[in-house]
């Protein structure tokens, strides 16, 4: 599957009680579904093992989101400015070498944990500078 169909994207608006969503294990999926921002109760969103995804959805992430995990997404390049919801508490970017920096001016005040383990040195350096402004900052280097 390379993309979600219009019907699949339209069906998202009916998942009003959905609290957790993981999209994973696809080397061909090129974009995340539009309409994620319309999921009013989504708290946790995981994007894992998606080798062709480059960014979060253009229409943004749900305003209810408290946890975002992006893991082993080789092509992922950026989190657009203003894309992190003000409710976000945990942001984990694990082994995503294409993400070289985070949008400095758009960290929500609610952010309590930032984990950039296994990321490239440039991103880990940026995250180290955030120690003290975010309660928990993890920047482990994986072999």
Secondary structure by P-SEA (a helix, b strand, c coil): cccccaaaaaaccccccccbbbbccccccccccccccccccccbbbbcccccccccccccccccccbbbbcccccccccccccccccccbbbbcccccccccccccccccccbbbbccccaaaaaaaaaaccccccccccccc
